[in-house]
Amino acid sequence: MNAAAAIDELCVRDVMSRGFISAAPEDTFGELAERLALADAGSALVLEFGRLSGILTSRDIVRAVANRVHPSKARVRDWMSDSLVTAEPDLSAGVAARLMVTGGFHHLPVIENGRPLGVVGLRAVAAALDECPGW
């Protein structure tokens, strides 16, 4: 089996991280930055009543800092991305990678019935690919 076939057999559920960081829209950047730093994570899923409403990534934090916002005053809701691309758990890892590359992002929320199950990152897909024979 070639590497492309092997990665297309992997599902997002096989490579996603179930231990994601979550945030509320009203959280401050300072609060969220502490949680992200402790978890060594690059994104947080923004939840309202248990449902995914956005994602905030390290890129969003850099944009906010460049705009000189204060960490104790900046709110997640003002800087999060709410135009989300998401994946179902059975989506192939190869398709997920293509979505991330063509969309220009590195974190793809995995949802089922509107509720987040985890996040798949481009690095996780690349690492899975690296494990595939013949890659």
NUBADO-675882 format. One record per residue: x, y, z of N, C-alpha, C in turn; chain; residue number from 1. Coordinates in steps of 0.001 Angstrom, whole numbers. Layout:
% NUBADO-675882
{nu X; nv Y; nw Z; cau X; cav Y; caw Z; cu X; cv Y; cw Z; c A; k NUM}
...
% end
This chain:
% NUBADO-675882
{nu 851; nv -1174; nw 0; cau 0; cav 0; caw 0; cu 895; cv 1236; cw 0; c A; k 1}
{nu 555; nv 2248; nw -829; cau 1367; cav 3458; caw -854; cu 955; cv 4394; cw 286; c A; k 2}
{nu 1773; nv 5421; nw 492; cau 1545; cav 6324; caw 1622; cu 217; cv 7062; cw 1495; c A; k 3}
{nu -158; nv 7485; nw 290; cau -1420; cav 8211; caw 112; cu -2603; cv 7325; cw 490; c A; k 4}
{nu -2575; nv 6066; nw 94; cau -3667; cav 5154; caw 443; cu -3703; cv 4931; cw 1952; c A; k 5}
{nu -2518; nv 4811; nw 2568; cau -2466; cav 4574; caw 4011; cu -3049; cv 5752; cw 4788; c A; k 6}
{nu -2708; nv 6986; nw 4390; cau -3219; cav 8139; caw 5129; cu -4713; cv 8310; cw 4892; c A; k 7}
{nu -5218; nv 7942; nw 3731; cau -6652; cav 8047; caw 3477; cu -7446; cv 6999; cw 4245; c A; k 8}
{nu -6794; nv 5914; nw 4674; cau -7475; cav 4918; caw 5505; cu -7578; cv 5366; cw 6952; c A; k 9}
{nu -6679; nv 6234; nw 7383; cau -6749; cav 6769; caw 8737; cu -7903; cv 7750; cw 8828; c A; k 10}
{nu -8615; nv 7709; nw 9932; cau -9699; cav 8658; caw 10169; cu -9217; cv 9741; cw 11129; c A; k 11}
{nu -9896; nv 10854; nw 11091; cau -9588; cav 11956; caw 11995; cu -9603; cv 11473; cw 13452; c A; k 12}
{nu -10552; nv 10602; nw 13792; cau -10628; cav 10111; caw 15183; cu -9356; cv 9392; cw 15602; c A; k 13}
{nu -8591; nv 8845; nw 14629; cau -7350; cav 8135; caw 14937; cu -6192; cv 9067; cw 15272; c A; k 14}
{nu -6269; nv 10310; nw 14817; cau -5138; cav 11221; caw 14998; cu -5482; cv 12478; cw 15787; c A; k 15}
{nu -6744; nv 12645; nw 16151; cau -7128; cav 13873; caw 16863; cu -6693; cv 13824; cw 18325; c A; k 16}
{nu -6569; nv 15003; nw 18888; cau -6295; cav 15141; caw 20311; cu -7632; cv 15327; cw 21008; c A; k 17}
{nu -7912; nv 14456; nw 21965; cau -9176; cav 14570; caw 22702; cu -9047; cv 15544; cw 23871; c A; k 18}
{nu -7836; nv 15830; nw 24284; cau -7598; cav 16734; caw 25409; cu -7415; cv 18162; cw 24941; c A; k 19}
{nu -8470; nv 18761; nw 24410; cau -8369; cav 20113; caw 23884; cu -8617; cv 21155; cw 24975; c A; k 20}
{nu -8131; nv 22353; nw 24740; cau -8378; cav 23484; caw 25634; cu -9670; cv 24153; cw 25164; c A; k 21}
{nu -10518; nv 24504; nw 26109; cau -11738; cav 25213; caw 25755; cu -11728; cv 26597; cw 26399; c A; k 22}
{nu -12499; nv 27481; nw 25813; cau -12613; cav 28851; caw 26316; cu -14051; cv 29288; cw 26152; c A; k 23}
{nu -14420; nv 30260; nw 26945; cau -15729; cav 30912; caw 26796; cu -15494; cv 32235; cw 26065; c A; k 24}
{nu -16462; nv 32707; nw 25320; cau -16276; cav 33967; caw 24582; cu -15892; cv 35144; cw 25468; c A; k 25}
{nu -16345; nv 35133; nw 26719; cau -16048; cav 36259; caw 27615; cu -14699; cv 36135; cw 28332; c A; k 26}
{nu -14001; nv 35018; nw 28173; cau -12674; cav 34870; caw 28784; cu -11728; cv 35943; cw 28249; c A; k 27}
{nu -10794; nv 36345; nw 29088; cau -9782; cav 37297; caw 28626; cu -8612; cv 36542; cw 28003; c A; k 28}
{nu -7845; nv 37275; nw 27219; cau -6651; cav 36677; caw 26621; cu -5687; cv 36203; cw 27692; c A; k 29}
{nu -5574; nv 36968; nw 28768; cau -4661; cav 36596; caw 29845; cu -5032; cv 35249; cw 30451; c A; k 30}
{nu -6320; nv 35061; nw 30724; cau -6792; cav 33787; caw 31288; cu -6514; cv 32632; cw 30327; c A; k 31}
{nu -6849; nv 32851; nw 29066; cau -6677; cav 31788; caw 28087; cu -5202; cv 31511; cw 27804; c A; k 32}
{nu -4401; nv 32553; nw 27738; cau -2965; cav 32365; caw 27465; cu -2316; cv 31499; cw 28539; c A; k 33}
{nu -2710; nv 31675; nw 29791; cau -2172; cav 30839; caw 30872; cu -2508; cv 29371; cw 30636; c A; k 34}
{nu -3756; nv 29093; nw 30286; cau -4178; cav 27703; caw 30046; cu -3468; cv 27109; cw 28827; c A; k 35}
{nu -3331; nv 27892; nw 27771; cau -2643; cav 27406; caw 26570; cu -1176; cv 27122; cw 26871; c A; k 36}
{nu -544; nv 28008; nw 27622; cau 875; cav 27814; caw 27955; cu 1070; cv 26563; cw 28809; c A; k 37}
{nu 212; nv 26371; nw 29794; cau 321; cav 25186; caw 30657; cu 149; cv 23889; cw 29877; c A; k 38}
{nu -727; nv 23916; nw 28888; cau -1000; cav 22711; caw 28099; cu -87; cv 22597; cw 26876; c A; k 39}
{nu 740; nv 23621; nw 26643; cau 1590; cav 23674; caw 25446; cu 732; cv 23468; cw 24200; c A; k 40}
{nu -384; nv 24200; nw 24145; cau -1351; cav 24070; caw 23050; cu -1336; cv 25327; cw 22187; c A; k 41}
{nu -1705; nv 25166; nw 20933; cau -1717; cav 26280; caw 19993; cu -3100; cv 26789; cw 19642; c A; k 42}
{nu -4137; nv 26181; nw 20246; cau -5490; cav 26642; caw 19954; cu -6429; cv 26285; cw 21098; c A; k 43}
{nu -7547; nv 26991; nw 21123; cau -8606; cav 26702; caw 22091; cu -9938; cv 26720; cw 21352; c A; k 44}
{nu -10774; nv 25759; nw 21656; cau -12120; cav 25742; caw 21098; cu -13010; cv 26619; cw 21972; c A; k 45}
{nu -13745; nv 27505; nw 21337; cau -14623; cav 28423; caw 22060; cu -16014; cv 27799; cw 22099; c A; k 46}
{nu -16493; nv 27605; nw 23318; cau -17769; cav 26911; caw 23522; cu -18788; cv 27821; cw 24180; c A; k 47}
{nu -20031; nv 27687; nw 23711; cau -21170; cav 28338; caw 24352; cu -22213; cv 27268; cw 24584; c A; k 48}
{nu -22528; nv 27028; nw 25845; cau -23490; cav 26001; caw 26232; cu -23105; cv 24634; cw 25655; c A; k 49}
{nu -21806; nv 24338; nw 25656; cau -21308; cav 23051; caw 25197; cu -21183; cv 22905; cw 23699; c A; k 50}
{nu -21584; nv 23908; nw 22964; cau -21513; cav 23861; caw 21492; cu -20382; cv 24738; cw 20999; c A; k 51}
{nu -19761; nv 24305; nw 19927; cau -18641; cav 25022; caw 19336; cu -19128; cv 26306; cw 18669; c A; k 52}
{nu -18535; nv 27435; nw 19069; cau -18907; cav 28708; caw 18450; cu -17722; cv 29398; cw 17789; c A; k 53}
{nu -16506; nv 28893; nw 18031; cau -15335; cav 29503; caw 17419; cu -14067; cv 28787; cw 17823; c A; k 54}
{nu -12959; nv 29289; nw 17302; cau -11638; cav 28783; caw 17663; cu -10712; cv 29984; cw 17776; c A; k 55}
{nu -9861; nv 29954; nw 18752; cau -8852; cav 30985; caw 18920; cu -7501; cv 30294; cw 18863; c A; k 56}
{nu -6631; nv 30773; nw 17986; cau -5327; cav 30152; caw 17796; cu -4222; cv 31117; cw 18196; c A; k 57}
{nu -3017; nv 30588; nw 18256; cau -1869; cav 31432; caw 18572; cu -1728; cv 32547; cw 17538; c A; k 58}
{nu -2121; nv 32290; nw 16302; cau -2080; cav 33333; caw 15257; cu -3021; cv 34486; cw 15620; c A; k 59}
{nu -4195; nv 34177; nw 16175; cau -5132; cav 35224; caw 16597; cu -4543; cv 36049; cw 17733; c A; k 60}
{nu -3842; nv 35386; nw 18641; cau -3214; cav 36091; caw 19763; cu -2124; cv 37027; cw 19253; c A; k 61}
{nu -1344; nv 36577; nw 18282; cau -303; cav 37428; caw 17697; cu -936; cv 38661; cw 17046; c A; k 62}
{nu -2045; nv 38479; nw 16331; cau -2745; cav 39625; caw 15721; cu -3194; cv 40617; cw 16793; c A; k 63}
{nu -3714; nv 40100; nw 17885; cau -4189; cav 40971; caw 18957; cu -3032; cv 41738; cw 19590; c A; k 64}
{nu -1932; nv 41055; nw 19845; cau -762; cav 41713; caw 20438; cu -236; cv 42784; cw 19486; c A; k 65}
{nu -219; nv 42482; nw 18182; cau 229; cav 43466; caw 17189; cu -672; cv 44702; cw 17188; c A; k 66}
{nu -1927; nv 44510; nw 17577; cau -2861; cav 45634; caw 17691; cu -2830; cv 46277; cw 19071; c A; k 67}
{nu -1878; nv 45840; nw 19870; cau -1622; cav 46403; caw 21200; cu -2799; cv 46294; cw 22172; c A; k 68}
{nu -3517; nv 45174; nw 22095; cau -4584; cav 44975; caw 23075; cu -3976; cv 44515; cw 24393; c A; k 69}
{nu -4622; nv 44853; nw 25462; cau -4136; cav 44454; caw 26785; cu -4718; cv 43087; cw 27130; c A; k 70}
{nu -3872; nv 42141; nw 27607; cau -4349; cav 40777; caw 27890; cu -5501; cv 40698; cw 28880; c A; k 71}
{nu -5591; nv 41656; nw 29795; cau -6683; cav 41589; caw 30775; cu -7968; cv 42233; cw 30245; c A; k 72}
{nu -7875; nv 42920; nw 29119; cau -9068; cav 43571; caw 28560; cu -9566; cv 42906; cw 27290; c A; k 73}
{nu -8687; nv 42293; nw 26543; cau -9087; cav 41644; caw 25292; cu -9935; cv 40420; cw 25612; c A; k 74}
{nu -11029; nv 40281; nw 24915; cau -11927; cav 39140; caw 25100; cu -11793; cv 38192; cw 23921; c A; k 75}
{nu -11916; nv 36921; nw 24241; cau -11813; cav 35879; caw 23226; cu -12784; cv 36147; cw 22086; c A; k 76}
{nu -14019; nv 36556; nw 22388; cau -15055; cav 36766; caw 21367; cu -14638; cv 37772; cw 20308; c A; k 77}
{nu -13772; nv 38726; nw 20678; cau -13381; cav 39775; caw 19749; cu -12289; cv 39340; cw 18774; c A; k 78}
{nu -11626; nv 38227; nw 19040; cau -10483; cav 37813; caw 18225; cu -10602; cv 36396; cw 17686; c A; k 79}
{nu -11589; nv 35653; nw 18131; cau -11732; cav 34268; caw 17672; cu -12202; cv 34223; cw 16221; c A; k 80}
{nu -11953; nv 33107; nw 15584; cau -12498; cav 32850; caw 14251; cu -13829; cv 32139; cw 14456; c A; k 81}
{nu -14890; nv 32694; nw 13870; cau -16189; cav 32037; caw 14014; cu -16694; cv 31469; cw 12687; c A; k 82}
{nu -15924; nv 31652; nw 11633; cau -16226; cav 31009; caw 10345; cu -15450; cv 29702; cw 10334; c A; k 83}
{nu -16044; nv 28685; nw 10916; cau -15318; cav 27451; caw 11180; cu -15440; cv 26415; cw 10076; c A; k 84}
{nu -14339; nv 25751; nw 9857; cau -14328; cav 24514; caw 9087; cu -14166; cv 23431; cw 10136; c A; k 85}
{nu -15025; nv 22436; nw 10109; cau -14967; cav 21358; caw 11101; cu -14933; cv 20018; cw 10391; c A; k 86}
{nu -14656; nv 18991; nw 11169; cau -14610; cav 17631; caw 10627; cu -15440; cv 16710; cw 11493; c A; k 87}
{nu -16034; nv 15727; nw 10856; cau -16679; cav 14632; caw 11570; cu -15577; cv 13614; cw 11895; c A; k 88}
{nu -15744; nv 12804; nw 12917; cau -14689; cav 11873; caw 13334; cu -14295; cv 10844; cw 12275; c A; k 89}
{nu -15191; nv 10511; nw 11364; cau -14881; cav 9499; caw 10359; cu -14273; cv 10060; cw 9074; c A; k 90}
{nu -14054; nv 11363; nw 9022; cau -13397; cav 11964; caw 7865; cu -11980; cv 11411; cw 7754; c A; k 91}
{nu -11518; nv 11156; nw 6546; cau -10158; cav 10624; caw 6405; cu -9144; cv 11699; cw 6798; c A; k 92}
{nu -8044; nv 11258; nw 7371; cau -6977; cav 12177; caw 7783; cu -6405; cv 12902; cw 6574; c A; k 93}
{nu -6374; nv 12229; nw 5426; cau -5879; cav 12861; caw 4208; cu -6753; cv 14022; cw 3775; c A; k 94}
{nu -8056; nv 13843; nw 3830; cau -8976; cav 14926; caw 3475; cu -8842; cv 16067; cw 4491; c A; k 95}
{nu -8697; nv 15730; nw 5761; cau -8515; cav 16757; caw 6797; cu -7257; cv 17573; cw 6520; c A; k 96}
{nu -6173; nv 16902; nw 6153; cau -4921; cav 17605; caw 5839; cu -5123; cv 18549; cw 4658; c A; k 97}
{nu -5821; nv 18064; nw 3633; cau -6068; cav 18918; caw 2470; cu -6918; cv 20143; cw 2846; c A; k 98}
{nu -7917; nv 19942; nw 3711; cau -8736; cav 21069; caw 4175; cu -7874; cv 22118; cw 4877; c A; k 99}
{nu -6971; nv 21647; nw 5740; cau -6124; cav 22576; caw 6484; cu -5151; cv 23304; cw 5567; c A; k 100}
{nu -4530; nv 22583; nw 4657; cau -3557; cav 23206; caw 3758; cu -4239; cv 24220; cw 2838; c A; k 101}
{nu -5347; nv 23826; nw 2215; cau -6014; cav 24755; caw 1294; cu -6670; cv 25919; cw 2037; c A; k 102}
{nu -7096; nv 25686; nw 3276; cau -7709; cav 26754; caw 4066; cu -6705; cv 27639; cw 4780; c A; k 103}
{nu -5442; nv 27220; nw 4827; cau -4412; cav 28029; caw 5470; cu -4476; cv 28038; cw 6988; c A; k 104}
{nu -4913; nv 26928; nw 7575; cau -4952; cav 26839; caw 9038; cu -4372; cv 25503; cw 9482; c A; k 105}
{nu -4066; nv 25393; nw 10782; cau -3379; cav 24213; caw 11312; cu -4185; cv 23401; cw 12312; c A; k 106}
{nu -5354; nv 23881; nw 12705; cau -6169; cav 23215; caw 13713; cu -7584; cv 23035; cw 13173; c A; k 107}
{nu -8063; nv 21805; nw 13229; cau -9385; cav 21483; caw 12702; cu -10225; cv 20865; cw 13819; c A; k 108}
{nu -11256; nv 21581; nw 14286; cau -12117; cav 21014; caw 15324; cu -12866; cv 19791; cw 14795; c A; k 109}
{nu -12978; nv 18788; nw 15645; cau -13707; cav 17569; caw 15304; cu -14987; cv 17590; cw 16135; c A; k 110}
{nu -16121; nv 17538; nw 15434; cau -17403; cav 17634; caw 16129; cu -18311; cv 16478; cw 15752; c A; k 111}
{nu -19243; nv 16228; nw 16652; cau -20296; cav 15255; caw 16406; cu -21556; cv 15821; cw 17043; c A; k 112}
{nu -22605; nv 15955; nw 16259; cau -23863; cav 16548; caw 16730; cu -23653; cv 17940; cw 17328; c A; k 113}
{nu -22763; nv 18724; nw 16722; cau -22518; cav 20093; caw 17172; cu -21630; cv 20221; cw 18382; c A; k 114}
{nu -21224; nv 19109; nw 18956; cau -20396; cav 19151; caw 20164; cu -18972; cv 18709; cw 19834; c A; k 115}
{nu -17997; nv 19412; nw 20385; cau -16603; cav 19082; caw 20073; cu -16144; cv 17779; cw 20737; c A; k 116}
{nu -15437; nv 16988; nw 19956; cau -14813; cav 15753; caw 20463; cu -13313; cv 15934; cw 20637; c A; k 117}
{nu -12740; nv 16831; nw 19847; cau -11301; cav 17030; caw 19876; cu -10862; cv 17968; cw 18780; c A; k 118}
{nu -9555; nv 17997; nw 18572; cau -8949; cav 18834; caw 17543; cu -7904; cv 17995; cw 16837; c A; k 119}
{nu -7868; nv 18084; nw 15518; cau -6794; cav 17442; caw 14772; cu -5913; cv 18555; cw 14230; c A; k 120}
{nu -4610; nv 18371; nw 14419; cau -3653; cav 19348; caw 13941; cu -2902; cv 18820; cw 12734; c A; k 121}
{nu -2413; nv 19736; nw 11944; cau -1656; cav 19361; caw 10766; cu -418; cv 18550; cw 11150; c A; k 122}
{nu 187; nv 18882; nw 12287; cau 1356; cav 18112; caw 12763; cu 988; cv 16665; cw 13067; c A; k 123}
{nu -168; nv 16448; nw 13657; cau -594; cav 15082; caw 13991; cu -796; cv 14266; cw 12727; c A; k 124}
{nu -1365; nv 14894; nw 11709; cau -1553; cav 14181; caw 10443; cu -201; cv 13887; cw 9817; c A; k 125}
{nu 712; nv 14858; nw 9854; cau 2058; cav 14645; caw 9301; cu 2785; cv 13538; cw 10055; c A; k 126}
{nu 2639; nv 13506; nw 11380; cau 3284; cav 12443; caw 12158; cu 2714; cv 11092; cw 11819; c A; k 127}
{nu 1397; nv 11028; nw 11613; cau 772; cav 9767; caw 11215; cu 1283; cv 9334; cw 9849; c A; k 128}
{nu 1439; nv 10282; nw 8963; cau 1991; cav 9991; caw 7637; cu 3411; cv 9439; cw 7745; c A; k 129}
{nu 4168; nv 10025; nw 8654; cau 5551; cav 9598; caw 8841; cu 5626; cv 8137; cw 9283; c A; k 130}
{nu 4580; nv 7659; nw 9956; cau 4524; cav 6282; caw 10420; cu 4130; cv 5309; cw 9312; c A; k 131}
{nu 3595; nv 5840; nw 8218; cau 3140; cav 4994; caw 7129; cu 4339; cv 4419; cw 6358; c A; k 132}
{nu 4343; nv 3125; nw 6111; cau 5429; cav 2537; caw 5338; cu 5466; cv 3121; cw 3926; c A; k 133}
{nu 6655; nv 3373; nw 3449; cau 6829; cav 3865; caw 2106; cu 6726; cv 5371; cw 1972; c A; k 134}
{nu 6513; nv 6063; nw 3059; cau 6400; cav 7520; caw 2989; cu 7744; cv 8156; cw 2851; c A; k 135}
% end
